[in-house]
Amino acid sequence: ISHLFLHTRKKMGLLLLLIICQCAINSIKTHSVSKPNIVLLMADDLGIGDLGCYGNRTLRTPNIDRLAEEGVTLTQHIAASPLCTPSRAAFLTGRYPIRSGMAAFSRVGVFLFSASSGGLPSEEITFSKLLKQKGYATALIGKWHLGMNCESSNDFCHHPLSHGFDYFYGLPVTNFRDCKPGQGSVFLKGVQKDLVIPIQITGIALVSLVVVQYIGLLKVPCQALGYFLLIITISLVVLIFFFYHFRQLNCFLMRDHQIIQQPLSYKNLTQRLTKEAMRFIERNTDTPFLLVLSYLHVHTALYASENFKGKSKHGLYGDAVEEMDWSVGQVLDVLEKHNLSDKSLVYFTSDQGAHVEEISSAGEVHGGYNGIYKGGKSTNWEGGIRVPGLLRWPGVVQAGAYIDEPTSNMDIFPTIVQLADAQLPSDRIIDGHDLLPLLQGKVTQSKHEFLFHYCNAYLNAVRWHPGSSK
């Protein structure tokens, strides 16, 4: 009897130990998918066909490809707009940009000047705001392009620090050809096109006035002619002054609210952005953090440091892609160094497709490759909106998986908000859907039955993915 009692007690002890171990495993697993670090890497104007993991065989992108090998590749990942400003607004808010007024009817649909009074509305809720409320350290490194001020030059109502980021290091607007000497001017071409007819009309009017004055059909006061010429001269001088000083006025680097470099220097710029991102991670190894590293690559003006210049098979564009891939590798390495890889969701994408028409003044192709897809940036053809979508989180999402379901850059908002144990806003429509069930293989069908494709405020197309489709 004594022997039987001891045997039974031993079995009960083992059973109890197994239960405790299982509870501990479940606890660890639950903790692993709660409040992870979030690293969001966004390229600018990168084509889906520029990456090895999407079929490119000539550009070297081993670090970005590593994300695909160790995580999930989305093959139908769609930007909410084919333009920078509205696409990024949708990414941050999980909403179509037209809902937040980040769309234009008759003007260029992006911010061109740091002095613009528009921007992402203060009442919009970004994922950075919600994660900050949950104790996350938050940083935006690189390009913002969603406005800066409202009523004055220093109210910073649209600045990243007003939208939930603790730290900002980067450009408030975007990367322009005008910012880099010798790369031509985006604005000058536009102004030349817009001013041709007004200048012709002005010239004809001026000559006509002189003629009728000379033959005596009409007496035009010399003072009036003088004022007319003065106005024309002043207008041209102001225009020339603006373009001559554009780099000083619009091309600068900021840290938080302070301008730290004006005009912007491209020398080792990617290295500086990368170092800032790595330092942010190292400052927050003991607290959950959100890092948005928003690259200037590969928007024109193209640039690359000496270590990468002339090294690719695709000129300066290829050099810029490979330098960006190096930067991604540096971020992944610092996560691994501090044992944060398993605690971090890493996402890589582009804000829209490649700007395929970009050609330098010397005739070199400065636009990327959108693979088999027609069109590019600023169009709602597939090449303009289908973008890379790579997500890695070891032990939580599938490794080496391909998901051929419609997904959107708006989906990042609900995905990371729920991972941070925050509540989705209930007072507005959120157009994105949580990606985690798809990433873990728990479901096989995207929740997007419809995706609407806007160019500025105009609806160009609708993508329908019926629930019964396979």
TORZAKOL-970769 format. One record per residue (C-alpha): residue number from 1; residue in three letters; x, y, z. Coordinates in Angstrom, 1 decimal, decimal comma. Layout:
SITE_NUM_ALA_X_Y_Z
...
! end
This chain:
SITE_1_ILE_0,0_0,0_0,0
SITE_2_SER_2,9_2,3_1,0
SITE_3_HIS_4,6_1,6_-2,4
SITE_4_LEU_1,4_2,3_-4,3
SITE_5_PHE_0,9_5,6_-2,4
SITE_6_LEU_4,4_6,7_-3,2
SITE_7_HIS_4,0_5,8_-6,9
SITE_8_THR_0,7_7,7_-7,1
SITE_9_ARG_2,2_10,7_-5,4
SITE_10_LYS_5,1_10,7_-7,8
SITE_11_LYS_2,7_10,6_-10,8
SITE_12_MET_0,6_13,4_-9,3
SITE_13_GLY_3,8_15,4_-8,9
SITE_14_LEU_4,9_14,9_-12,5
SITE_15_LEU_1,4_15,9_-13,7
SITE_16_LEU_1,5_19,0_-11,6
SITE_17_LEU_4,9_19,9_-12,9
SITE_18_LEU_3,6_19,4_-16,5
SITE_19_ILE_0,7_21,7_-15,8
SITE_20_ILE_3,0_24,4_-14,4
SITE_21_CYS_5,3_24,1_-17,4
SITE_22_GLN_2,4_24,3_-19,8
SITE_23_CYS_1,1_27,4_-18,0
SITE_24_ALA_4,5_29,0_-18,1
SITE_25_ILE_4,8_28,3_-21,9
SITE_26_ASN_1,4_29,7_-22,5
SITE_27_SER_2,3_32,8_-20,5
SITE_28_ILE_5,5_33,3_-22,5
SITE_29_LYS_3,6_32,8_-25,7
SITE_30_THR_0,9_35,3_-24,7
SITE_31_HIS_3,6_37,8_-23,6
SITE_32_SER_5,5_37,3_-26,9
SITE_33_VAL_2,6_38,6_-29,0
SITE_34_SER_1,8_41,5_-26,6
SITE_35_LYS_3,5_44,8_-26,8
SITE_36_PRO_6,3_43,9_-29,2
SITE_37_ASN_8,8_46,4_-30,5
SITE_38_ILE_7,6_47,8_-33,8
SITE_39_VAL_10,1_48,7_-36,6
SITE_40_LEU_8,6_50,1_-39,8
SITE_41_LEU_10,9_50,7_-42,7
SITE_42_MET_9,5_52,7_-45,6
SITE_43_ALA_11,3_53,3_-48,9
SITE_44_ASP_10,4_56,2_-51,2
SITE_45_ASP_9,5_55,4_-54,8
SITE_46_LEU_10,9_51,9_-54,7
SITE_47_GLY_9,6_49,5_-57,4
SITE_48_ILE_8,4_46,1_-56,4
SITE_49_GLY_10,7_44,7_-59,1
SITE_50_ASP_13,8_46,2_-57,5
SITE_51_LEU_14,2_43,6_-54,8
SITE_52_GLY_15,6_40,1_-55,1
SITE_53_CYS_12,8_38,6_-53,1
SITE_54_TYR_10,3_39,9_-55,7
SITE_55_GLY_12,4_38,5_-58,6
SITE_56_ASN_15,2_41,0_-59,3
SITE_57_ARG_18,4_39,2_-60,2
SITE_58_THR_20,8_42,1_-60,8
SITE_59_LEU_20,4_44,4_-57,8
SITE_60_ARG_21,9_43,1_-54,5
SITE_61_THR_19,4_43,3_-51,6
SITE_62_PRO_20,4_40,5_-49,3
SITE_63_ASN_19,2_42,2_-46,1
SITE_64_ILE_15,7_43,0_-47,4
SITE_65_ASP_15,6_39,5_-48,9
SITE_66_ARG_16,4_38,2_-45,4
SITE_67_LEU_13,2_39,7_-44,1
SITE_68_ALA_11,3_37,6_-46,8
SITE_69_GLU_13,2_34,4_-45,9
SITE_70_GLU_12,5_34,8_-42,2
SITE_71_GLY_9,0_36,3_-42,5
SITE_72_VAL_6,0_36,7_-44,7
SITE_73_THR_6,0_38,2_-48,3
SITE_74_LEU_2,8_39,9_-49,3
SITE_75_THR_2,4_39,6_-53,1
SITE_76_GLN_-0,7_41,9_-53,4
SITE_77_HIS_0,3_44,7_-51,0
SITE_78_ILE_-1,3_47,9_-52,1
SITE_79_ALA_-0,4_51,6_-51,3
SITE_80_ALA_-3,5_53,7_-50,6
SITE_81_SER_-2,3_56,3_-53,0
SITE_82_PRO_0,3_56,6_-55,8
SITE_83_LEU_1,6_59,8_-54,3
SITE_84_CYS_3,8_60,4_-51,2
SITE_85_THR_1,7_62,7_-48,9
SITE_86_PRO_-1,7_60,9_-49,2
SITE_87_SER_-0,1_57,4_-49,1
SITE_88_ARG_1,8_58,3_-45,9
SITE_89_ALA_-1,3_59,8_-44,3
SITE_90_ALA_-3,2_56,6_-45,0
SITE_91_PHE_-0,3_54,5_-43,6
SITE_92_LEU_-0,2_56,5_-40,3
SITE_93_THR_-4,0_56,6_-39,8
SITE_94_GLY_-5,3_53,4_-41,3
SITE_95_ARG_-7,8_55,5_-43,4
SITE_96_TYR_-8,1_56,5_-47,0
SITE_97_PRO_-6,4_59,9_-47,3
SITE_98_ILE_-9,6_61,5_-48,6
SITE_99_ARG_-11,2_60,9_-45,2
SITE_100_SER_-8,6_63,2_-43,6
SITE_101_GLY_-8,5_65,8_-46,3
SITE_102_MET_-5,1_64,7_-47,6
SITE_103_ALA_-6,2_64,8_-51,2
SITE_104_ALA_-6,4_67,6_-53,8
SITE_105_PHE_-8,9_68,3_-56,6
SITE_106_SER_-6,9_70,6_-58,9
SITE_107_ARG_-3,4_71,0_-57,4
SITE_108_VAL_-0,4_68,8_-56,9
SITE_109_GLY_-1,4_66,2_-54,3
SITE_110_VAL_1,8_66,5_-52,2
SITE_111_PHE_3,4_69,2_-50,1
SITE_112_LEU_6,1_71,1_-51,9
SITE_113_PHE_7,1_73,8_-49,4
SITE_114_SER_8,0_73,7_-45,7
SITE_115_ALA_6,1_76,9_-45,3
SITE_116_SER_2,8_75,4_-46,4
SITE_117_SER_0,0_75,8_-43,9
SITE_118_GLY_-1,6_72,5_-44,6
SITE_119_GLY_-0,8_69,1_-43,1
SITE_120_LEU_-2,2_66,0_-41,5
SITE_121_PRO_-5,1_67,3_-39,3
SITE_122_SER_-4,5_67,5_-35,6
SITE_123_GLU_-7,7_65,5_-34,9
SITE_124_GLU_-6,4_62,5_-36,9
SITE_125_ILE_-5,3_59,6_-34,7
SITE_126_THR_-2,0_58,1_-35,8
SITE_127_PHE_-0,7_54,7_-34,6
SITE_128_SER_2,2_56,7_-33,0
SITE_129_LYS_-0,3_58,6_-30,8
SITE_130_LEU_-1,9_55,3_-29,6
SITE_131_LEU_1,3_53,5_-29,0
SITE_132_LYS_2,7_56,4_-27,1
SITE_133_GLN_-0,3_56,3_-24,8
SITE_134_LYS_0,6_52,7_-24,1
SITE_135_GLY_4,1_53,5_-22,9
SITE_136_TYR_6,0_53,1_-26,2
SITE_137_ALA_9,0_55,2_-27,0
SITE_138_THR_8,3_56,5_-30,5
SITE_139_ALA_10,6_58,0_-33,2
SITE_140_LEU_10,4_59,0_-36,8
SITE_141_ILE_13,8_59,1_-38,6
SITE_142_GLY_13,9_60,4_-42,2
SITE_143_LYS_11,1_61,8_-44,4
SITE_144_TRP_7,9_63,2_-42,9
SITE_145_HIS_6,1_65,1_-45,8
SITE_146_LEU_2,8_65,6_-43,9
SITE_147_GLY_3,1_69,3_-43,1
SITE_148_MET_4,7_71,3_-40,3
SITE_149_ASN_2,9_74,6_-39,3
SITE_150_CYS_-0,6_76,1_-39,2
SITE_151_GLU_-0,8_79,8_-38,2
SITE_152_SER_2,8_80,7_-37,6
SITE_153_SER_6,3_79,6_-38,4
SITE_154_ASN_6,8_77,9_-35,0
SITE_155_ASP_3,4_76,5_-33,9
SITE_156_PHE_4,4_73,0_-35,3
SITE_157_CYS_0,8_71,8_-35,4
SITE_158_HIS_1,5_69,3_-38,1
SITE_159_HIS_5,0_68,3_-37,0
SITE_160_PRO_5,8_64,7_-36,2
SITE_161_LEU_6,1_65,6_-32,5
SITE_162_SER_2,4_66,7_-32,6
SITE_163_HIS_1,4_63,4_-34,0
SITE_164_GLY_2,7_61,0_-31,3
SITE_165_PHE_6,4_60,8_-32,0
SITE_166_ASP_8,8_61,5_-29,1
SITE_167_TYR_11,7_62,1_-31,4
SITE_168_PHE_12,2_63,3_-34,9
SITE_169_TYR_15,3_63,5_-37,0
SITE_170_GLY_14,8_64,1_-40,7
SITE_171_LEU_13,2_66,2_-43,5
SITE_172_PRO_9,9_67,9_-42,9
SITE_173_VAL_9,1_67,9_-46,6
SITE_174_THR_10,8_65,6_-49,2
SITE_175_ASN_13,8_65,0_-51,3
SITE_176_PHE_13,9_67,3_-54,4
SITE_177_ARG_16,2_67,5_-57,3
SITE_178_ASP_16,3_71,2_-56,5
SITE_179_CYS_18,0_70,4_-53,2
SITE_180_LYS_21,1_68,8_-54,9
SITE_181_PRO_23,2_71,1_-57,1
SITE_182_GLY_23,6_69,8_-60,6
SITE_183_GLN_20,4_67,7_-60,5
SITE_184_GLY_18,1_70,1_-62,3
SITE_185_SER_14,9_71,7_-60,9
SITE_186_VAL_11,5_70,2_-60,5
SITE_187_PHE_9,9_73,6_-60,0
SITE_188_LEU_11,6_75,4_-62,8
SITE_189_LYS_10,1_73,0_-65,4
SITE_190_GLY_6,7_73,4_-63,9
SITE_191_VAL_7,0_77,2_-63,7
SITE_192_GLN_8,3_77,4_-67,3
SITE_193_LYS_5,3_75,4_-68,4
SITE_194_ASP_2,8_77,5_-66,4
SITE_195_LEU_4,3_80,8_-67,4
SITE_196_VAL_4,7_80,4_-71,1
SITE_197_ILE_1,1_81,6_-71,9
SITE_198_PRO_1,0_84,4_-69,3
SITE_199_ILE_4,3_85,8_-70,6
SITE_200_GLN_3,2_85,6_-74,2
SITE_201_ILE_-0,1_87,4_-73,3
SITE_202_THR_1,9_90,0_-71,3
SITE_203_GLY_4,3_90,5_-74,2
SITE_204_ILE_1,5_90,9_-76,8
SITE_205_ALA_-0,3_93,3_-74,5
SITE_206_LEU_2,8_95,4_-74,0
SITE_207_VAL_3,7_95,6_-77,7
SITE_208_SER_0,1_96,4_-78,5
SITE_209_LEU_0,0_99,3_-76,1
SITE_210_VAL_3,2_100,7_-77,5
SITE_211_VAL_1,9_100,4_-81,1
SITE_212_VAL_-1,5_102,1_-80,4
SITE_213_GLN_0,4_104,8_-78,4
SITE_214_TYR_2,8_105,4_-81,3
SITE_215_ILE_0,1_105,6_-84,0
SITE_216_GLY_-2,1_107,8_-81,8
SITE_217_LEU_-5,2_105,5_-81,6
SITE_218_LEU_-5,0_105,5_-77,8
SITE_219_LYS_-3,3_107,6_-75,3
SITE_220_VAL_-1,7_105,5_-72,6
SITE_221_PRO_-0,1_107,5_-69,7
SITE_222_CYS_3,6_106,9_-69,5
SITE_223_GLN_3,2_106,5_-65,8
SITE_224_ALA_0,8_103,5_-66,3
SITE_225_LEU_3,3_101,8_-68,7
SITE_226_GLY_6,0_102,4_-66,1
SITE_227_TYR_4,0_100,8_-63,3
SITE_228_PHE_3,2_97,9_-65,6
SITE_229_LEU_6,8_97,3_-66,4
SITE_230_LEU_7,8_97,7_-62,7
SITE_231_ILE_5,3_95,0_-61,6
SITE_232_ILE_6,5_92,6_-64,3
SITE_233_THR_10,2_93,3_-63,3
SITE_234_ILE_9,5_92,8_-59,6
SITE_235_SER_7,6_89,5_-60,2
SITE_236_LEU_10,5_88,1_-62,3
SITE_237_VAL_13,1_89,2_-59,7
SITE_238_VAL_11,1_87,5_-56,9
SITE_239_LEU_10,8_84,3_-58,9
SITE_240_ILE_14,5_84,3_-59,8
SITE_241_PHE_15,4_85,0_-56,1
SITE_242_PHE_13,2_82,1_-54,9
SITE_243_PHE_14,8_79,6_-57,2
SITE_244_TYR_18,3_80,8_-56,5
SITE_245_HIS_17,7_80,4_-52,8
SITE_246_PHE_15,5_77,3_-52,9
SITE_247_ARG_18,1_75,1_-51,2
SITE_248_GLN_18,3_77,5_-48,3
SITE_249_LEU_14,6_78,0_-48,0
SITE_250_ASN_13,2_74,4_-48,4
SITE_251_CYS_16,0_71,9_-48,0
SITE_252_PHE_17,0_71,4_-44,4
SITE_253_LEU_17,4_68,7_-41,7
SITE_254_MET_15,7_68,9_-38,4
SITE_255_ARG_16,1_67,3_-35,0
SITE_256_ASP_12,8_67,6_-33,1
SITE_257_HIS_11,8_71,3_-33,6
SITE_258_GLN_15,3_72,6_-34,4
SITE_259_ILE_16,9_73,0_-37,8
SITE_260_ILE_20,3_71,5_-37,5
SITE_261_GLN_21,5_71,6_-41,2
SITE_262_GLN_20,5_74,2_-43,8
SITE_263_PRO_20,9_73,6_-46,7
SITE_264_LEU_20,7_69,9_-46,5
SITE_265_SER_24,0_68,0_-47,3
SITE_266_TYR_23,7_64,6_-48,9
SITE_267_LYS_27,2_63,5_-47,8
SITE_268_ASN_26,8_60,3_-45,8
SITE_269_LEU_23,1_61,2_-45,3
SITE_270_THR_21,9_57,5_-45,2
SITE_271_GLN_24,6_56,7_-42,7
SITE_272_ARG_23,5_59,6_-40,5
SITE_273_LEU_19,8_58,4_-40,6
SITE_274_THR_20,8_54,9_-39,9
SITE_275_LYS_23,0_55,8_-36,9
SITE_276_GLU_20,1_57,8_-35,5
SITE_277_ALA_17,8_54,8_-35,8
SITE_278_MET_20,4_52,5_-34,2
SITE_279_ARG_20,9_54,9_-31,3
SITE_280_PHE_17,2_55,1_-30,7
SITE_281_ILE_17,0_51,3_-30,5
SITE_282_GLU_19,9_51,1_-28,1
SITE_283_ARG_18,3_53,8_-25,9
SITE_284_ASN_15,2_51,7_-25,6
SITE_285_THR_16,3_48,1_-25,1
SITE_286_ASP_14,3_47,9_-21,9
SITE_287_THR_11,1_49,5_-23,0
SITE_288_PRO_8,8_48,8_-26,0
SITE_289_PHE_9,5_51,1_-28,9
SITE_290_LEU_8,1_52,2_-32,2
SITE_291_LEU_10,6_53,2_-34,8
SITE_292_VAL_9,6_54,5_-38,2
SITE_293_LEU_12,6_54,7_-40,5
SITE_294_SER_11,4_56,6_-43,5
SITE_295_TYR_14,2_56,5_-46,2
SITE_296_LEU_14,9_59,3_-48,7
SITE_297_HIS_16,0_56,6_-51,1
SITE_298_VAL_15,2_56,2_-53,9
SITE_299_HIS_13,3_59,5_-54,5
SITE_300_THR_15,2_61,9_-56,7
SITE_301_ALA_17,6_63,6_-56,3
SITE_302_LEU_19,5_60,3_-56,1
SITE_303_TYR_22,6_60,0_-54,0
SITE_304_ALA_24,9_57,4_-52,6
SITE_305_SER_27,9_57,5_-50,3
SITE_306_GLU_31,4_56,7_-51,6
SITE_307_ASN_31,2_53,1_-50,3
SITE_308_PHE_28,3_52,4_-52,7
SITE_309_LYS_28,7_54,8_-55,6
SITE_310_GLY_29,4_53,1_-58,8
SITE_311_LYS_29,1_49,6_-57,3
SITE_312_SER_25,8_48,4_-58,7
SITE_313_LYS_24,8_47,3_-62,2
SITE_314_HIS_22,1_50,0_-62,4
SITE_315_GLY_23,9_53,3_-62,1
SITE_316_LEU_23,1_55,7_-59,3
SITE_317_TYR_19,6_54,3_-58,8
SITE_318_GLY_21,0_50,9_-58,1
SITE_319_ASP_23,7_52,3_-55,9
SITE_320_ALA_21,0_54,0_-53,8
SITE_321_VAL_18,9_50,8_-53,5
SITE_322_GLU_22,0_48,8_-52,4
SITE_323_GLU_22,9_51,5_-49,8
SITE_324_MET_19,3_51,4_-48,4
SITE_325_ASP_19,6_47,6_-48,2
SITE_326_TRP_22,8_48,0_-46,2
SITE_327_SER_20,9_50,3_-43,8
SITE_328_VAL_18,2_47,7_-43,3
SITE_329_GLY_20,9_45,2_-42,4
SITE_330_GLN_22,4_47,6_-39,8
SITE_331_VAL_18,9_47,9_-38,2
SITE_332_LEU_18,4_44,1_-38,2
SITE_333_ASP_21,9_43,6_-36,7
SITE_334_VAL_21,4_46,0_-33,8
SITE_335_LEU_18,1_44,2_-33,0
SITE_336_GLU_20,0_40,9_-32,9
SITE_337_LYS_22,9_42,4_-30,9
SITE_338_HIS_20,5_43,3_-28,1
SITE_339_ASN_18,5_40,1_-28,3
SITE_340_LEU_15,4_42,0_-29,6
SITE_341_SER_14,8_40,1_-32,8
SITE_342_ASP_12,2_37,7_-31,3
SITE_343_LYS_10,5_40,7_-29,6
SITE_344_SER_10,2_42,9_-32,6
SITE_345_LEU_7,9_43,0_-35,6
SITE_346_VAL_9,8_44,4_-38,6
SITE_347_TYR_7,9_45,7_-41,7
SITE_348_PHE_9,4_46,9_-45,0
SITE_349_THR_7,5_48,6_-47,8
SITE_350_SER_7,5_51,6_-50,2
SITE_351_ASP_5,1_54,5_-50,1
SITE_352_GLN_4,2_53,9_-53,8
SITE_353_GLY_5,6_52,3_-56,9
SITE_354_ALA_8,7_53,4_-58,8
SITE_355_HIS_8,8_56,7_-60,7
SITE_356_VAL_9,6_55,1_-64,0
SITE_357_GLU_9,8_58,4_-66,0
SITE_358_GLU_12,7_59,8_-64,0
SITE_359_ILE_15,7_60,6_-66,3
SITE_360_SER_18,7_62,7_-65,3
SITE_361_SER_19,9_65,7_-67,3
SITE_362_ALA_22,7_63,4_-68,5
SITE_363_GLY_20,1_60,9_-69,8
SITE_364_GLU_20,7_58,3_-67,0
SITE_365_VAL_17,6_56,4_-65,9
SITE_366_HIS_16,8_57,5_-62,3
SITE_367_GLY_13,6_55,6_-61,9
SITE_368_GLY_13,0_52,1_-60,7
SITE_369_TYR_11,4_48,9_-62,0
SITE_370_ASN_7,9_47,8_-61,2
SITE_371_GLY_8,3_44,3_-62,6
SITE_372_ILE_5,5_43,0_-64,8
SITE_373_TYR_3,2_45,8_-63,7
SITE_374_LYS_2,1_48,7_-65,9
SITE_375_GLY_2,6_52,3_-64,9
SITE_376_GLY_4,3_53,8_-62,0
SITE_377_LYS_4,2_56,6_-59,4
SITE_378_SER_1,3_59,1_-59,7
SITE_379_THR_-0,8_56,6_-61,6
SITE_380_ASN_-3,3_53,9_-60,4
SITE_381_TRP_-2,0_51,4_-62,8
SITE_382_GLU_-0,7_48,4_-60,8
SITE_383_GLY_2,9_49,6_-61,1
SITE_384_GLY_2,0_52,8_-59,2
SITE_385_ILE_0,3_51,2_-56,2
SITE_386_ARG_1,6_47,6_-55,8
SITE_387_VAL_4,5_47,8_-53,4
SITE_388_PRO_6,7_45,4_-51,4
SITE_389_GLY_5,2_44,1_-48,2
SITE_390_LEU_7,6_42,1_-45,9
SITE_391_LEU_6,9_41,3_-42,3
SITE_392_ARG_9,2_39,4_-39,9
SITE_393_TRP_8,6_38,4_-36,3
SITE_394_PRO_10,5_35,2_-35,5
SITE_395_GLY_8,4_32,6_-33,7
SITE_396_VAL_5,1_34,5_-34,2
SITE_397_VAL_4,5_34,9_-37,9
SITE_398_GLN_5,3_32,3_-40,6
SITE_399_ALA_8,8_32,1_-42,0
SITE_400_GLY_9,3_32,0_-45,8
SITE_401_ALA_5,5_32,2_-46,4
SITE_402_TYR_3,9_34,0_-49,4
SITE_403_ILE_0,4_35,5_-49,0
SITE_404_ASP_-1,3_36,2_-52,3
SITE_405_GLU_-4,3_38,1_-50,8
SITE_406_PRO_-5,1_41,8_-51,2
SITE_407_THR_-3,6_43,8_-48,3
SITE_408_SER_-3,0_47,5_-47,9
SITE_409_ASN_-0,5_49,8_-46,2
SITE_410_MET_-3,5_50,9_-44,1
SITE_411_ASP_-3,5_47,5_-42,5
SITE_412_ILE_-0,4_48,3_-40,5
SITE_413_PHE_-2,4_50,7_-38,3
SITE_414_PRO_-4,9_48,2_-36,8
SITE_415_THR_-2,2_45,5_-36,7
SITE_416_ILE_0,2_47,3_-34,5
SITE_417_VAL_-2,4_49,1_-32,4
SITE_418_GLN_-3,9_45,8_-31,4
SITE_419_LEU_-0,4_44,3_-30,7
SITE_420_ALA_0,2_47,2_-28,4
SITE_421_ASP_-3,0_46,4_-26,4
SITE_422_ALA_-4,4_49,8_-27,5
SITE_423_GLN_-8,0_50,4_-28,6
SITE_424_LEU_-8,9_51,2_-32,1
SITE_425_PRO_-10,8_54,5_-32,4
SITE_426_SER_-14,6_54,0_-32,3
SITE_427_ASP_-15,5_57,5_-33,5
SITE_428_ARG_-14,3_57,1_-37,1
SITE_429_ILE_-14,0_54,5_-39,9
SITE_430_ILE_-10,7_52,6_-40,0
SITE_431_ASP_-10,2_51,1_-43,5
SITE_432_GLY_-7,3_48,8_-42,6
SITE_433_HIS_-7,6_45,3_-41,1
SITE_434_ASP_-5,5_43,4_-38,6
SITE_435_LEU_-2,9_41,4_-40,6
SITE_436_LEU_-1,9_39,1_-37,8
SITE_437_PRO_-4,4_36,2_-38,5
SITE_438_LEU_-3,1_36,1_-42,1
SITE_439_LEU_0,5_36,3_-41,0
SITE_440_GLN_0,1_33,4_-38,6
SITE_441_GLY_-1,8_31,3_-41,1
SITE_442_LYS_-5,0_31,3_-38,9
SITE_443_VAL_-7,0_32,6_-41,9
SITE_444_THR_-6,4_32,3_-45,6
SITE_445_GLN_-8,6_35,1_-46,8
SITE_446_SER_-8,1_38,8_-46,6
SITE_447_LYS_-10,8_40,9_-45,0
SITE_448_HIS_-10,6_43,4_-47,9
SITE_449_GLU_-13,5_42,6_-50,2
SITE_450_PHE_-13,1_46,0_-51,8
SITE_451_LEU_-10,0_48,3_-52,1
SITE_452_PHE_-10,6_51,8_-53,6
SITE_453_HIS_-7,9_53,4_-55,6
SITE_454_TYR_-7,8_57,2_-55,5
SITE_455_CYS_-5,5_59,6_-57,3
SITE_456_ASN_-5,8_62,7_-55,2
SITE_457_ALA_-9,5_63,1_-54,6
SITE_458_TYR_-10,6_61,2_-57,7
SITE_459_LEU_-11,6_57,6_-57,5
SITE_460_ASN_-9,9_55,8_-60,4
SITE_461_ALA_-10,6_52,1_-59,8
SITE_462_VAL_-12,1_49,6_-57,4
SITE_463_ARG_-10,5_46,2_-56,6
SITE_464_TRP_-13,1_43,5_-55,8
SITE_465_HIS_-12,1_40,3_-54,0
SITE_466_PRO_-15,3_38,4_-53,3
SITE_467_GLY_-15,5_36,3_-50,3
SITE_468_SER_-16,0_33,1_-52,4
SITE_469_SER_-12,8_33,6_-54,4
SITE_470_LYS_-9,9_31,3_-53,9
! end
